[in-house]
Amino acid sequence: MNRFVSVAALAVGGFLLSKTLKKNRNASGLSSSVIESIELNVPVSTAYNQFTQFEEFPQFMTSVKEIRQLTDTRLHWRANVAGEEKEWDSEITEQIPDERIAWRSTTGVKNAGVATFHRISDTASRITLQMDYEPENIAEQVGDAIGAVRMELRGNLQKFKELVEARGKETGAWRGSVAQH
């Protein structure tokens, strides 16, 4: 009897995992998507300016080991994804100061997204981050299904908030625009 219960439990678990993975499909063509927002007690320009300092992302992004900015619109990433070190290149596809930064990967790990910046008041702002991605193996698919990516994104945004609020000002800024393409 115990063997039957175990097989049934595995079948139900597999069915629920499959259903969750299918539900996460999105319009970008990538299979999963997460959206998180956080309010910061800094002006929108401070939040935006600090977010443009891509090479400093490892200070608040747990799994990111290194980002090298190759040009104004091209980045090289090195990160730990589900326990495996991966590298990829991405391009900024749109950038409007104090409003939004959109990107997509061009090699390696398939991902795309947009960070939008919202003015709440002269001293407060909100960042909303949407990320679409393609889990590449079973470990990434399971992590996605149990919400690991969403939890990590939420934690990273909280660390960004703590970092920028503790400083009270940005460490740099890139105020250029990139036309949507």
N, C-alpha and C positions, 0 to 999 in steps of 0.2 A: 504493500500500500504506500509506503514512504517513497518508493521509487516513482510511482505514478504521480504523487503530489509534487515531487521535484521536477519531473518532466512537464507537468501542467504549469507549474510556476515559471519555468524557463520559457515555455511557449507564450504565456501571457506577457511576461517581461519583454520578450522579443517583439511581440505584436505592439505593445505600448511604445517601445523605442522606435519601431518603424513608423508608427503613426506620428510621433513627435517629430521625427526627422522630416517627414513629408510636409507637416504643418509649417515648418520653418522656411519653406521655399519662398522666394521673393521675386520682385519684378526685375531686379538687376541681372537675373540669370544665375546668380550665385545661390547656393542652397540655404544659407542661414543668414539671419539678420538680428542685430540687437540695437536697441535705442536706450540711451540713458541721459539724464540731465542732472545738473548740479547748479546751485546758486552760490555765488562767491561774493564776499564783501570787499570787492574792488571794482573800480570803473570798468566798463566793457573794453575800453582801449587797453587797459593793463592786462586783462585776461587774454585778449586777442594777441597783443604784442608778445606775451610770454609763450603763448601757444605756437608762435612762429619760430621759436627757438628749438627746432626739431632735434638738434644734437644733444639737448638737455633732457629729452624724454626719458632716458634711463633713470633719471633721478626720481621719477614718479610712476613709471610703468614697470611693474614687477618683472615681466618676462622679456622686456627689451634690453638687450646687452649693449647695442651700439647702433647709432644712426649717423651716417655720413651724408652731409648735404653736398651733392656733386655739382649742381647748378641751382639757379633760383627755383626750378621746377622739378628737379630730379633728386631722389633720395635713395640711399642703399641702407637696408635694414638687416640686422642680425639679432635674432631673438630665439628664445626657448618656447617651442610650441608643443604642448602635451608631452613634455619631457625630452623633446628632440630639438637640437639646434638647427635652425633654418635661416636662410638668407634669401632676400628678394629685393628687387628694385621697384620703385613706385614713382609716379608722376603726379604733380599737382595739376588738376584739370580745371580748377577755377579758384580764384582767391580774390575776395573783396574785403578790404580792411574794415575791421570791426563788425563784419557781417558773417562771412563764411569762408571755409577752406574745404575743397573737395579733392579727392585723390582716387587713384586706382593703381593696382599693381601692374607692372609690365613684364615681370619675370617671376618665377618661383611661386610662393604662396599666393593664391588667388584671393584678393580682397579689394574692397572699394568702400568709400564712405564720405561723409560730410560732417564737419563740425560747424555749428551755427552759434553765433554770439548775439545775445539779446540784452539790451539795456533795461534794467529794472528801475534804477534811479542814478543819480550822479555818482553814487558810491557802491552800487550793487549791480551785478550782472548774472546772466545764466548762460551756461554752455550746454547745448544739446549735441550729443554725438551719436550718429548712426553709422554702424559698420556692417557691411555685408561681406561674407567670407564663404569659402568652400573647404569644409573639413576634408582632409586628404586620406586619413586612415581610420581604422576602427576606434583607436584611442581618442582621436579628435572628434569623431562622430558621437561617441559616448559622452565625452566632456561637453559637447554642444547640447546634447539631449538633456543632460542634468543641470544645465544652466551655468557651467563653469566659466564660459566666455563672458556672460552677462555679469557674473559676480566679480570677475577680474576687472572688467571695464568700470564697474561701479567703484571698486577699490582704487583703481588708477585715477579716476576723476576726484575722489576724495583726497588722495595724496597730492594731486595737482592743486586743489583748493587750499590745502594746508601749506603747501610750498609758496604759492603766490600771496596768500594772505599774511604769512609770517614775514615775507620780504616787504610787502606793502607796495612794491613796484617791480616792474619787469627787469630782466637782466639784459634785454636787447629787444629789437623789433625789426621786422621787415614789413614796410608799409606799401610795397608794390602790389599791383593788381595783375591777375592772370585771367584773361578772357576765357569764358567757358569753351571747352573743346572736347 
